[in-house]
Amino acid sequence: MNRRKFFRNGSFFALGTALFSPIGVNASTLDFDQSKKNKKAKNIIVIVSDGMSIGTLNMADIYLNRKTGNGSNWLNLYKENKAVHAMMDMASANSIVTDSAAASSSWGGGVRISNGAINMSANGKKHLPIWQKFKNAGKMAGCVTTVPITHATPAGFCVNSKKRSDQAGIALQYLDLEFDVLMGGGNEYFSADKRKDKRDLYSEFALKGYQVVTSRDQMLATTGNKPVLGVFNDGGLPYTVDRNNDKELEKRVPTLAEMTQTAIDTMKHNEEGFVLQIEAGKVDWAAHGNDISGLLYDQTAHDDAIKVAMDFAEKEEDTLVIITTDHGNSNPGLIYGKKVNENFDKVQHYKHSNEWILNGFSDQSTLAQIKERVNFANTIDMSDNDAQHILGYYKNLTVEEGIYNPRHLPFKVLSDIQGKNNSVGWISQSHSADYVELAMVGPGSHLLKPFIKNTDLHFLMLEAAEVENTIHS
């Protein structure tokens, strides 16, 4: 449809007072092809680093600069003046500190909802998710992630659910809605052996024509003429740092960049275009655990996915690339000291995540075993007192429901010990109310204002693609 008709039909004015006038320009000095202002975004790629505080973005750029001399792909877009960028207020309907479900729903449904729900207001009203709107307009739609594909961030673009925790139910909605690419973890929500209802969703997806893959080799062998369901692990995928140091994991589990390339290859031939969400979900999990190697290596994996998306967008100039995060988490950063440079450089040699380290201990572990495992993973010579401090937590471990630390492993204790050696500090193990960084490249990016609400992004995507703001499926 043409732009005049779009405005005449009133879709853009659903923005209300937040964006009553057309979204302002933040590109006065941008090295930007002005002709793209009049282009429609045929494709939209949204790349989310879940739980990325600004300190994480900064440290990843510093880490890559010191390791490779090149910096991060994300910040290089700024340094080369290729992106429009803004700050975004991510508050939910009931809290200035959002969770991932409400955050993704604000983009997905265009309405702020309460933490814990997906595209459903407290009164039970459902808000049509944006990937369904784009599917209705003829585009292909998909999501890839490093956590369960049924997790809050991908689900927020795709479905409605009273509870984000109903991941088995979200998997069933995916089956009914037939999105074109779904890849990540979450085997327990698809396998007949692990689902409470014993349904074999793998077989049911296959009957609908999906290429069902459970390994990296199978994924790389997919053809671009059928939809893809890829599930590569129970729960989330392994941390990148662990995958990089385990040949079996490297063979079995694809990287986020590889999943991104497969998703693009699957959908790029559609005449009406495609929409794709890419999530580095384990960045958030690492932040909850104050896990610097988990955090940085997964943030750089996110950065590799940015390159895949940008390489495609540079060839296909009708592609809008959006790069952001849904909230801060734990707000890590480098702390001043005489040895901060050499201390931070030690992270380049970390071989494993704190999750890998701590899951290797039990109440039967010895101080020598604890010191040896930490030294192997982090090249840290731990004192007997520090090793004893860690061991003490294994005497009374209790297991509870939860995603991030159900065994109550001593993540903070270990990160405090590491901090003395790597100069990284953390303020908490929880989400924070940061205004988040948002970058755009491609047709529609000129619409971005310097400061927006999270819900504004929903309508900006529709406007960039000239797709009607339908309310019902």
C-alpha positions as CSV (number, residue, x, y, z in Angstrom):
1,M,0.0,0.0,0.0
2,N,1.2,3.6,-0.5
3,R,2.1,5.9,2.4
4,R,-0.7,8.3,1.8
5,K,-3.3,5.6,2.1
6,F,-1.5,4.3,5.3
7,F,-1.9,7.7,7.0
8,R,-5.5,8.2,5.7
9,N,-6.5,4.9,7.2
10,G,-5.4,6.1,10.6
11,S,-3.0,3.3,11.4
12,F,-0.2,5.6,12.4
13,F,-2.4,7.7,14.6
14,A,-2.9,4.7,16.9
15,L,0.3,6.0,18.4
16,G,-1.7,8.6,20.3
17,T,-0.2,11.5,22.1
18,A,3.2,9.7,22.5
19,L,3.8,10.1,18.8
20,F,1.1,12.5,17.6
21,S,3.3,14.1,15.1
22,P,5.5,12.0,12.7
23,I,8.4,10.5,14.5
24,G,11.2,13.0,14.5
25,V,14.5,12.7,12.7
26,N,17.7,11.9,14.5
27,A,19.9,11.8,11.5
28,S,21.1,15.3,10.7
29,T,24.7,14.3,10.4
30,L,24.1,10.7,9.4
31,D,26.0,9.1,6.5
32,F,22.7,8.0,5.2
33,D,21.3,7.6,1.7
34,Q,18.4,10.1,1.9
35,S,16.5,8.1,-0.9
36,K,15.9,5.4,1.7
37,K,13.5,7.7,3.5
38,N,11.0,7.0,0.7
39,K,11.6,3.3,0.7
40,K,9.4,0.8,2.3
41,A,11.0,-1.8,4.6
42,K,10.3,-5.1,2.9
43,N,12.2,-7.0,5.6
44,I,12.7,-6.2,9.3
45,I,15.3,-7.8,11.4
46,V,15.2,-7.1,15.2
47,I,18.3,-8.1,17.1
48,V,17.9,-8.2,20.9
49,S,20.6,-8.7,23.5
50,D,18.3,-9.6,26.4
51,G,19.3,-8.0,29.8
52,M,22.1,-6.0,28.3
53,S,23.1,-3.1,30.5
54,I,25.0,-0.3,28.9
55,G,28.1,-1.5,30.7
56,T,27.8,-4.8,28.9
57,L,27.7,-3.1,25.6
58,N,30.8,-1.0,26.6
59,M,32.8,-3.9,27.9
60,A,32.1,-6.0,24.8
61,D,33.5,-3.2,22.6
62,I,36.5,-2.7,24.9
63,Y,37.1,-6.4,25.0
64,L,37.0,-6.8,21.2
65,N,39.1,-3.7,20.7
66,R,41.8,-5.0,23.0
67,K,41.6,-8.5,21.5
68,T,41.2,-7.8,17.8
69,G,41.7,-4.1,17.4
70,N,38.3,-3.8,15.7
71,G,35.7,-3.2,18.3
72,S,32.1,-4.4,18.2
73,N,29.9,-4.4,15.1
74,W,27.2,-2.6,17.0
75,L,29.3,0.4,18.2
76,N,31.2,0.5,14.8
77,L,27.8,1.4,13.3
78,Y,28.0,4.5,15.5
79,K,31.7,5.2,14.9
80,E,31.1,5.0,11.2
81,N,27.9,7.1,11.4
82,K,25.8,4.4,9.8
83,A,23.0,4.1,12.3
84,V,20.3,6.3,13.9
85,H,20.2,5.7,17.6
86,A,18.0,6.6,20.6
87,M,17.2,5.8,24.2
88,M,14.1,3.9,25.0
89,D,12.0,3.8,28.1
90,M,11.2,0.1,28.9
91,A,8.8,0.4,31.9
92,S,6.0,-2.1,32.1
93,A,2.4,-1.4,33.0
94,N,2.9,-2.1,36.7
95,S,6.6,-1.4,37.3
96,I,9.4,0.9,36.2
97,V,11.6,-2.3,36.2
98,T,10.3,-4.6,33.5
99,D,10.7,-8.3,32.9
100,S,11.3,-9.7,29.5
101,A,7.7,-10.7,28.9
102,A,6.3,-7.2,29.4
103,A,9.2,-5.7,27.5
104,S,8.8,-7.9,24.5
105,S,5.0,-7.5,24.6
106,S,5.4,-3.7,24.5
107,W,7.1,-4.1,21.1
108,G,4.9,-7.1,20.1
109,G,1.5,-5.8,21.0
110,G,2.1,-2.1,21.2
111,V,0.7,-1.8,24.7
112,R,2.4,-1.8,28.1
113,I,1.3,-4.8,30.1
114,S,2.1,-6.1,33.6
115,N,5.2,-8.2,34.2
116,G,4.7,-11.9,33.8
117,A,2.1,-11.8,31.0
118,I,2.6,-11.9,27.2
119,N,0.4,-9.5,25.1
120,M,-2.5,-9.7,27.6
121,S,-3.6,-6.8,29.8
122,A,-4.6,-7.3,33.5
123,N,-8.3,-7.2,32.4
124,G,-7.8,-10.1,30.1
125,K,-7.7,-8.1,26.8
126,K,-5.5,-9.6,24.2
127,H,-3.3,-7.5,21.9
128,L,-2.5,-9.0,18.5
129,P,1.2,-9.6,18.3
130,I,3.2,-7.9,15.6
131,W,4.5,-11.0,13.9
132,Q,0.9,-12.1,13.4
133,K,0.2,-8.7,11.8
134,F,3.1,-9.2,9.4
135,K,2.1,-12.8,8.6
136,N,-1.4,-11.5,7.8
137,A,0.2,-9.0,5.4
138,G,1.9,-11.8,3.5
139,K,5.4,-11.7,5.1
140,M,7.2,-14.7,6.5
141,A,8.0,-14.5,10.2
142,G,10.5,-16.2,12.5
143,C,12.5,-16.1,15.7
144,V,15.8,-17.5,16.8
145,T,17.3,-17.4,20.3
146,T,19.9,-18.9,22.6
147,V,17.2,-19.7,25.3
148,P,14.1,-21.8,24.8
149,I,12.3,-20.7,21.7
150,T,9.1,-20.6,23.9
151,H,10.8,-18.0,26.2
152,A,9.4,-14.5,26.9
153,T,11.2,-12.5,24.2
154,P,10.4,-14.5,21.1
155,A,6.9,-15.3,22.5
156,G,6.2,-11.5,22.9
157,F,6.4,-11.0,19.2
158,C,4.2,-14.1,18.4
159,V,1.5,-15.1,20.9
160,N,-0.8,-14.2,23.8
161,S,-0.4,-15.9,27.1
162,K,-1.6,-15.1,30.7
163,K,1.7,-16.5,32.0
164,R,5.1,-16.4,30.4
165,S,5.8,-19.6,32.4
166,D,3.3,-21.6,30.2
167,Q,6.0,-22.5,27.7
168,A,4.4,-25.8,26.9
169,G,1.2,-23.9,25.9
170,I,3.3,-21.4,23.9
171,A,4.8,-24.3,21.9
172,L,1.2,-25.3,21.0
173,Q,0.4,-21.8,19.9
174,Y,3.4,-21.8,17.6
175,L,2.1,-25.1,16.1
176,D,-1.2,-23.5,15.3
177,L,0.1,-20.2,14.1
178,E,2.7,-21.7,11.8
179,F,5.6,-19.2,12.0
180,D,8.2,-19.9,9.4
181,V,11.4,-20.2,11.5
182,L,11.6,-21.2,15.2
183,M,15.0,-22.0,16.5
184,G,16.6,-22.2,20.0
185,G,16.5,-24.4,23.0
186,G,13.5,-25.8,24.9
187,N,13.4,-29.5,24.0
188,E,11.2,-30.2,27.1
189,Y,8.3,-28.2,25.5
190,F,8.4,-30.2,22.3
191,S,9.4,-33.8,23.2
192,A,6.8,-36.4,24.0
193,D,9.1,-37.8,26.6
194,K,9.1,-34.5,28.6
195,R,5.8,-32.8,27.9
196,K,3.1,-33.6,30.6
197,D,0.5,-34.2,27.9
198,K,2.9,-36.6,26.1
199,R,2.3,-34.9,22.7
200,D,5.1,-35.3,20.2
201,L,5.3,-31.8,18.8
202,Y,8.2,-32.6,16.7
203,S,6.0,-35.1,14.7
204,E,3.2,-32.6,14.6
205,F,5.4,-29.9,13.2
206,A,6.8,-32.3,10.7
207,L,3.3,-33.2,9.5
208,K,2.7,-29.5,8.8
209,G,5.7,-29.5,6.5
210,Y,8.4,-28.3,8.8
211,Q,12.0,-29.3,8.6
212,V,12.6,-30.4,12.2
213,V,16.2,-30.3,13.2
214,T,18.0,-31.0,16.5
215,S,21.7,-30.5,15.6
216,R,23.9,-28.0,13.9
217,D,24.6,-30.3,11.0
218,Q,20.9,-30.9,10.4
219,M,20.3,-27.1,10.5
220,L,23.0,-26.4,8.0
221,A,21.5,-29.0,5.7
222,T,18.1,-27.4,5.6
223,T,16.7,-26.1,2.3
224,G,15.1,-22.7,1.9
225,N,11.8,-23.9,0.6
226,K,10.2,-25.2,3.9
227,P,9.7,-23.8,7.3
228,V,12.2,-24.7,10.0
229,L,11.8,-25.9,13.7
230,G,15.2,-26.2,15.3
231,V,15.5,-27.2,18.9
232,F,19.1,-27.9,20.1
233,N,19.0,-28.4,23.8
234,D,16.9,-28.7,27.0
235,G,16.5,-25.3,28.5
236,G,18.8,-22.7,27.0
237,L,21.6,-23.3,24.7
238,P,25.1,-23.7,26.3
239,Y,27.0,-20.5,26.9
240,T,29.2,-19.5,24.0
241,V,32.4,-19.7,26.1
242,D,31.5,-23.3,27.0
243,R,30.6,-24.2,23.5
244,N,33.8,-22.8,22.2
245,N,35.8,-25.1,24.5
246,D,33.8,-28.3,24.0
247,K,34.1,-30.0,20.6
248,E,30.9,-32.1,21.2
249,L,28.9,-28.9,21.8
250,E,30.5,-27.2,18.8
251,K,29.4,-30.0,16.6
252,R,25.9,-30.3,18.1
253,V,24.9,-26.7,18.8
254,P,24.8,-23.9,16.2
255,T,25.9,-20.3,17.0
256,L,23.5,-17.5,17.1
257,A,25.1,-16.1,13.9
258,E,24.6,-19.5,12.1
259,M,20.9,-19.7,13.2
260,T,20.5,-16.1,11.9
261,Q,22.0,-17.0,8.5
262,T,19.8,-20.1,8.3
263,A,16.7,-18.0,9.2
264,I,17.4,-15.4,6.6
265,D,18.2,-18.0,3.9
266,T,14.9,-19.7,4.7
267,M,12.8,-16.6,4.3
268,K,14.6,-14.2,2.0
269,H,12.9,-15.4,-1.2
270,N,9.4,-14.5,-0.1
271,E,8.0,-11.9,-2.5
272,E,6.4,-9.9,0.3
273,G,9.5,-10.1,2.5
274,F,10.1,-11.3,6.0
275,V,10.4,-10.3,9.7
276,L,12.9,-11.9,12.0
277,Q,13.6,-11.6,15.7
278,I,17.1,-12.6,16.9
279,E,17.7,-12.9,20.7
280,A,20.9,-13.4,22.6
281,G,18.9,-14.6,25.6
282,K,21.8,-16.0,27.6
283,V,23.3,-12.5,28.1
284,D,20.4,-12.0,30.6
285,W,21.0,-15.3,32.3
286,A,24.7,-14.5,32.6
287,A,24.0,-11.1,34.1
288,H,21.7,-12.8,36.7
289,G,24.7,-14.9,37.6
290,N,27.2,-12.1,37.6
291,D,29.1,-14.4,35.1
292,I,31.5,-12.3,33.2
293,S,32.7,-14.9,30.7
294,G,29.1,-16.0,30.1
295,L,28.1,-12.4,29.6
296,L,30.9,-11.2,27.3
297,Y,31.2,-14.2,25.1
298,D,27.4,-14.3,24.5
299,Q,27.4,-10.5,23.9
300,T,30.0,-11.0,21.2
301,A,28.0,-13.9,19.8
302,H,25.1,-11.4,19.5
303,D,27.5,-9.0,17.8
304,D,28.4,-11.8,15.3
305,A,24.7,-12.0,14.5
306,I,24.6,-8.3,13.9
307,K,27.2,-8.7,11.2
308,V,25.2,-11.4,9.5
309,A,22.1,-9.2,9.5
310,M,24.0,-6.1,8.3
311,D,25.8,-8.1,5.5
312,F,22.3,-9.1,4.2
313,A,20.9,-5.6,4.7
314,E,23.8,-4.0,2.7
315,K,22.9,-6.2,-0.2
316,E,19.1,-5.9,0.2
317,E,18.6,-2.2,0.8
318,D,14.9,-2.7,1.6
319,T,15.8,-4.3,4.9
320,L,15.5,-2.4,8.2
321,V,17.8,-3.7,11.0
322,I,16.9,-2.8,14.6
323,I,19.3,-3.5,17.4
324,T,18.4,-3.1,21.1
325,T,17.9,-4.7,24.5
326,D,14.8,-5.1,26.6
327,H,16.2,-4.0,30.0
328,G,19.3,-3.7,32.0
329,N,20.5,-6.4,34.3
330,S,23.0,-6.2,37.2
331,N,24.7,-3.2,35.6
332,P,28.3,-4.5,35.3
333,G,31.2,-2.4,34.6
334,L,35.0,-2.0,34.8
335,I,36.2,-0.5,38.1
336,Y,39.1,1.9,38.2
337,G,42.5,0.6,39.4
338,K,46.1,0.6,38.5
339,K,45.8,-2.9,36.9
340,V,42.4,-2.5,35.3
341,N,43.8,-2.9,31.8
342,E,45.8,-6.1,32.4
343,N,43.1,-7.5,34.7
344,F,40.3,-7.1,32.2
345,D,42.5,-8.6,29.5
346,K,42.5,-11.9,31.5
347,V,38.9,-12.5,30.5
348,Q,40.2,-13.1,27.0
349,H,41.7,-16.4,28.3
350,Y,38.7,-17.6,30.3
351,K,37.6,-21.0,29.1
352,H,34.3,-21.6,30.8
353,S,31.3,-19.9,32.3
354,N,30.6,-19.7,36.1
355,E,27.7,-22.1,35.5
356,W,30.2,-24.7,34.2
357,I,32.5,-24.1,37.1
358,L,29.9,-24.2,39.9
359,N,28.0,-27.2,38.5
360,G,31.2,-29.2,38.8
361,F,31.3,-29.0,42.6
362,S,29.4,-31.0,45.3
363,D,29.6,-31.3,49.1
364,Q,32.2,-34.0,48.5
365,S,34.5,-31.7,46.6
366,T,37.9,-30.8,48.2
367,L,39.5,-27.4,48.4
368,A,42.2,-28.6,45.9
369,Q,39.5,-29.6,43.4
370,I,37.8,-26.3,43.7
371,K,41.0,-24.4,43.2
372,E,42.0,-26.6,40.3
373,R,38.7,-26.2,38.4
374,V,38.7,-22.4,38.9
375,N,42.3,-22.1,37.8
376,F,41.5,-24.2,34.7
377,A,38.5,-22.1,33.7
378,N,39.8,-18.7,34.7
379,T,43.6,-19.0,35.3
380,I,43.0,-17.6,38.8
381,D,45.1,-18.9,41.7
382,M,42.4,-19.0,44.4
383,S,43.2,-18.9,48.1
384,D,42.2,-21.7,50.5
385,N,39.9,-19.2,52.3
386,D,38.1,-18.4,49.0
387,A,37.8,-22.0,48.1
388,Q,36.4,-22.8,51.6
389,H,33.8,-20.0,51.2
390,I,32.6,-21.6,48.0
391,L,32.5,-25.1,49.4
392,G,30.5,-24.0,52.3
393,Y,27.5,-23.3,50.0
394,Y,27.4,-27.0,48.9
395,K,26.7,-28.3,52.4
396,N,23.0,-27.2,52.4
397,L,22.0,-26.8,48.8
398,T,18.2,-26.7,48.2
399,V,16.6,-27.0,44.8
400,E,13.6,-24.8,44.0
401,E,11.6,-23.9,40.9
402,G,13.2,-21.3,38.7
403,I,15.2,-20.6,35.6
404,Y,18.3,-18.7,36.7
405,N,19.6,-20.3,39.8
406,P,17.3,-23.0,41.2
407,R,20.1,-24.8,43.1
408,H,21.2,-21.6,44.8
409,L,24.8,-21.9,43.6
410,P,27.2,-19.3,44.9
411,F,27.4,-17.2,41.8
412,K,27.9,-13.9,43.6
413,V,30.7,-15.3,45.8
414,L,32.6,-16.6,42.7
415,S,32.1,-13.3,40.8
416,D,33.4,-11.3,43.8
417,I,36.5,-13.5,43.8
418,Q,36.9,-13.1,40.1
419,G,36.4,-9.3,40.4
420,K,39.6,-9.0,42.4
421,N,41.4,-10.4,39.3
422,N,39.4,-9.0,36.4
423,S,38.3,-5.6,37.8
424,V,34.7,-6.2,36.8
425,G,32.0,-5.0,39.3
426,W,28.3,-5.6,39.5
427,I,25.5,-3.7,41.4
428,S,23.0,-6.6,41.8
429,Q,21.8,-9.9,40.3
430,S,18.5,-8.4,39.0
431,H,16.9,-6.4,36.3
432,S,17.2,-2.6,36.4
433,A,15.2,0.3,35.1
434,D,17.7,1.5,32.5
435,Y,16.7,3.5,29.5
436,V,18.1,1.2,26.9
437,E,20.1,1.7,23.7
438,L,18.3,1.4,20.4
439,A,19.9,1.5,16.9
440,M,18.4,1.4,13.4
441,V,19.8,1.1,10.0
442,G,17.8,1.0,6.7
443,P,14.5,2.2,5.4
444,G,12.4,3.6,8.2
445,S,15.3,4.4,10.5
446,H,14.8,8.1,9.8
447,L,11.5,7.9,11.7
448,L,13.3,7.3,15.0
449,K,13.1,10.0,17.6
450,P,16.0,10.5,20.1
451,F,13.9,9.3,23.0
452,I,10.9,6.9,22.7
453,K,8.7,4.7,24.7
454,N,8.9,0.9,24.2
455,T,5.4,0.8,22.7
456,D,6.4,3.3,20.0
457,L,8.7,0.7,18.4
458,H,5.7,-1.5,17.5
459,F,4.1,1.3,15.5
460,L,7.4,2.4,14.0
461,M,7.9,-1.1,12.5
462,L,4.4,-1.1,11.0
463,E,4.9,2.4,9.6
464,A,8.3,1.5,8.1
465,A,6.8,-1.5,6.4
466,E,3.6,0.3,5.5
467,V,1.5,-2.5,7.1
468,E,-1.9,-1.7,8.5
469,N,-2.3,-1.7,12.3
470,T,-4.8,-4.5,12.4
471,I,-6.2,-5.3,15.8
472,H,-7.7,-8.7,15.1
473,S,-6.3,-11.8,13.5
